[in-house]
Amino acid sequence: MSTRTKEKTILVVDDAIDTLEVIKRNLTDGGYRVFTAAHAAGAIELLDRARIDLVITDMKMPGVSGSDLIRHVRENHRDAEIIAITGYPSIQGAVSAVKTGAFEYLPKPFTDTELMDAVGKALDNLSLRQSIRSQLAARDGSPLGLIGESESMRQVFRAVEKAATAPATVLVSGESGTGKELVARAVHYTGARASAPFVPVNCGGIPESLLESELFGYVKGAFTGAFETRAGFFQTADAGTIFLDEISEMGLTMQVKLLRVLQDREVYMIASRRPQKVDVRIVASTNKHLPDVVKKGLFREDLFYRLNVISITLPPLRERGDDILLLIHYFVNRFSREANKPAIRFSTAAMHILKNYFWPGNVRELENLVQCLVIMAENELIDSCDLPSLMRFSANHRTGFTRTLADVECDYIRNVLASVNGNKTKASKILGIDRKTLRDKTG
């Protein structure tokens, strides 16, 4: 059995039973595992139950057509390759099948050799795509900095690859600490603008009164203290990428001015009457659901649509399965090297706690925890008792539904502060709130 056929599963869909049996026999003799379905509904059920590497489907079937099945596979099972077969071949049919998502178009009648060649090419293409994704996911210490093998992260990697090849504006969404800036950097450094500047701007960290001058710059004498002409972030990022982090924190007045930049590709420095052309790719991020912010009247709908040309959504850490093990391994090695200490290990009990913890601060919280453990560990083995108290079960802790939300929130904030040794800047980042809100909640 060749490497190509090893553990590969093929689903054949055709309403002609004789055709099904012939194709199944040939593929089985070739070393493949084969499922069959006489209609699209049965095929969809099999796709939901079993991992399928390749779907071979007839185009003309009663009920749901082969074209609809191809579209379903492409939108719901993107790790499967597709071959379309038909007894009514035409150039239009071939073009339609490929546009819908088929890798190969095979007109009936075809020989055994033609079938096996088409199957081999389709599976080779599938292996190539999977290899590219695995290499991207496994990059350690690369400019990307993105780590993960879960399907949700594979979708992010695919989106990054596509976004990097296009000049369109990108909107990155996700909870605080999920790695939105890493995605923005990945889009920039794997694209055509990689050699030009990448300029990150924290929209929530710059006072509204200063944001315009920071973004667009000002000319000498524009205001008290403007002793010289100074370029803004947009001019600095010319030919490169500007990353507008937490764009939802930008006020409505600045949103109007940003919209003009997106429309005209030019900026006005404060007190200047002449616009300056800028060639800048914009990547924006938010930890909020922007359509909801739009409905509340806090974010312009036209600006949202301008930003949301390519959308990339980062999953929270709690939904990434065993990715947490990869991230722990990466952070342990990184911080052990920096501290010049032996790499720590985790007991089974400690690892169970880490895998089942909710991770409200996501990857950033995990990174801070591992760094703290590496620095503070007195021996190489980390047990459950070495983890922060908020992660561990306590019989003395009040359980059930008797605690108020404010009580739970207060406890959690104290524990986060304790985990970062009272550093309010780090705590506010983990909690996804600003320092003022943190001060109000801690008194």
Secondary structure, DSSP 8 states (H G I E B T S, - for coil): --TTTTT-EEEEE-S-HHHHHHHHHHHHHTT-EEEEESSHHHHHHHHHHS--SEEEEES--SSS-HHHHHHHHHHH-TTSEEEEEESS--HHHHHHHHHHT-SEEEESS--HHHHHHHHHHHHHHHHHHHHHHHHHHH-SSSSS-----SHHHHHHHHHHHHHHTS-S-EEEE--TTS-HHHHHHHHHHTSTTTTS-EEEEETTTS-HHHHHHHHHEE-TTSSTT--S-EE-HHHHTTTSEEEEETGGGS-HHHHHHHHHHHHHSEE--BT-SS-EE---EEEEEESS-HHHHHHTTSS-HHHHHHHTTEEEE---GGGSTTHHHHHHHHHHHHHHHHHT----EE-HHHHHHHHHS--TTHHHHHHHHHHHHHHH-SSSEE-GGGS-GGGS--TTS--SS-S-HHHHHHHHHHHHHHHTTT-HHHHHHHHT--HHHHHHHH-
